[in-house]
């Protein structure tokens, strides 16, 4: 593969891999190492925290999940990382680790990258079971599993039995496709992440999806770095190690989130674009089509846009026009995906976000119009803190060192940095609140770019300020801290977040009732059903049921209740103000009928505790 090492022959040699190789050979003066880099890193982190807390105090509202994560999880880890970096900056890294040798040849660098990818694969598979108890915690994850089940059954979309169609708003209260008459059932996300998981269901299990894609991403980062620095195998190994030791990469790999696929396809696109040939550009557009259709259209084009603009600016008009037209067609295809699919199935077009060009534009405008600037700034500060604290500490510091020089140097690293800025600006405008996420998942697709920018800083520092011994020891110390301290700590945090909801879901699934009604906004995410409504008990959101529907359910079968009291018994934290709230009218109606008097989580003898 000639394009891998930058030594192609013939006319194509002048342009192949030029975008990325250019950045790798940038002027050394623009990469000067500030003596107080660690202090600057701490100033940025402290400033973000203060900004978040000040804006939090200005908002007279309940804490959001991002605020809770900041206070209960991220500040602890950030403080530990700060202590670690200060100690390392004081000279601990200079003592040496004679038993370790950092790669100085491509053979040893390949071994490091392969071991890193294998470690990610194993960690992802084990973590899905041990950390998350095989439970998709967020509704984004649940719908990835639900839609994958539909694909695995050979269907594009799940039909809803006529008897339950009027109940769909209570059976699927959030993120469902708004279908007239509720004849079919699906999330409102685009299908390819779920389709890939459905394919894996047929050959061994969808749990392999995230680990496989994340391990592949480590290999792709290594492959891209080989072209960036053809004479520096250690830099390629550093990029792979930085990515593999990111807690964000590892824990997202354990989940059904589409973000692992976004990262893998973004890096594949970068490698194809890097080759700069007719066939590779065509393949890059095919990968772009898949990346745009994973679950949300917006993320992948934000990576691509700076590369297209760079092609225009550098006079590569033909290439720029091909990609511009290609992505316009790709965007139109996915915006029209749901209306065309429904038309082919003889169904009325869905409403809302999946309803075509006008509905898509209306959805975006609604998000922008509903945005609160102060709230957006606060949430983005918290998101950045979460992103920083979920990375390898040295990678985060080197990302600070390399980001501005990357913008100045030009080439692909500038485009990667610009893509990060463009993504942050876009999500701040339309969706600053990420909800659940292990790290900042809206930047997950650009995590490989962050590691490459950090590796670029490493290359320049080892040419000027760092001795090989210092560099090797700094990497080994940071790797040890990430793998032996930060990742286990994050595992305990993630398990504590997920385990109560996993217990609640298991209790509901194992219940002997025909129907379970969930009462309480704090636990409405537990309303989850098989896409074909085959499994029992069916689970309903009590708040979304009318009085007549409550009456009908009580006549059709046994109804059990899961409310905030049940949630507290399995360890879900419920605010005191809502825990003592008055019963909803629907609950009073059931009580008057002698229905749903049994709770899903039954009282147990004090000596034995709660048993599920």
Buried (B, 14 or more C-beta within 10 A) or exposed (E): EBBBEBEBEEEBBEBBBBBBBBBBBBEEEBBEEEEEBBBBBBEBBEEBBEBBBEBBEEBEEEEBBBBEBBBEBBBEBBBBBBEBBBEBBEEEBEEEBEEEEBBBEBEBBBEBBBBBBEBBBEBBBEBBEEBBBEBBBBBBBBBBBBBBBBBBEEBBBBBBEEEBBBBBBBBBBBBBBBBEEBBBBBBBBBBBBBBBBBBBBEEEEBBBBBBBBBBBBBBBBBBBBBBBBBEBBBBBBBBBBBBBBBBBBBBBBBBBBBBBBBBBBBBBBBBBBBBBBEEBBEBBBBBBBBBBBBBBBBBBBBBBBBBBBBBBEBEBEEBBEBBBEBBEEBBEBBBBBBBEBBEEEEBEBBEBBBBBEEBBEBBBEEBEEEBEEEBBBBBBBBBBBBBBBBBBBBBBBBBBBBBEBBBBBBBBBBBBBBBBEBBBEBBBBBBBBBEBBBBBBBBBBBBBBBBBBBBBBBBBBBEEBBEEBBBBBBBBBBBEBBBEBBBEBBBEBBBEBBBBBBBBBBBBBEBEBBBBBBBBEBBBBBBBBBBBBEEBBBBBBBBBBBEEBBBBBBEEEBBBBBBBBBBBBBEBEBEEEEBEBEEBEBBEBBEEBEBBEEBBBBEEEEEEEBEB
